[in-house]
Amino acid sequence: MLPYVSLLIWRRASQPHGIEILLALRSAFQFEDASRVQPQDFYRGWQIFPSGKLGSDENSPLSAAWSKLRDDGGVRAMIGLKALVGSNPTRLRQLDQNCFAVEIKESDDFDGESNFLNLVNLSPNYILVAWKSLAEILHFNDLALYRHGVPKGVEAIFRDQLDLIKKLADQVRRTG
């Protein structure tokens, strides 16, 4: 099984040492051919945006993470973040072998756009992206429990993704 790669897109929040993470709601997609094995749905569950399996043709986890951003969020979002990291490499953190984090600041200018979300062109795999505070995310349920859809009113994220977010928050807290 191929490992997952993730790119945490984050910004500092108003509370001391607080952060917000860009998460996405997965859409409900199914194959039209009912005889095919259906993908796991995880409808209405929050996930790190972007993330996905490391392709066998991708030469490094970081390049795969950029690829996922291009595929899930569009070319403009990928180019905007890559330009930001290219001009300031300290904005990119490696959280583990396959997970990276990019900090966005209010002062960042994405080619005349004032908000990074204006660059995002969602793929059909997602229905929404939103900034979620660490305090909110810490109260989410484990998404792995909801294989056939998250009940209305329940907020959930995969436990391993939450662990990566906690790791980032700890790094931010220690480095100021």
Secondary structure as GFF3:
##gff-version 3
##sequence-region A 1 176
A	DSSP	beta_strand	4	12	.	.	.	ID=ss1
A	DSSP	beta_strand	19	26	.	.	.	ID=ss2
A	DSSP	beta_strand	46	48	.	.	.	ID=ss3
A	DSSP	beta_strand	51	53	.	.	.	ID=ss4
A	DSSP	alpha_helix	61	73	.	.	.	ID=ss5
A	DSSP	alpha_helix	75	87	.	.	.	ID=ss6
A	DSSP	three_ten_helix	89	91	.	.	.	ID=ss7
A	DSSP	beta_strand	92	96	.	.	.	ID=ss8
A	DSSP	beta_strand	99	103	.	.	.	ID=ss9
A	DSSP	three_ten_helix	116	119	.	.	.	ID=ss10
A	DSSP	beta_strand	126	133	.	.	.	ID=ss11
A	DSSP	alpha_helix	134	137	.	.	.	ID=ss12
A	DSSP	beta_strand	141	142	.	.	.	ID=ss13
A	DSSP	three_ten_helix	143	145	.	.	.	ID=ss14
A	DSSP	beta_strand	156	157	.	.	.	ID=ss15
A	DSSP	alpha_helix	159	175	.	.	.	ID=ss16
###
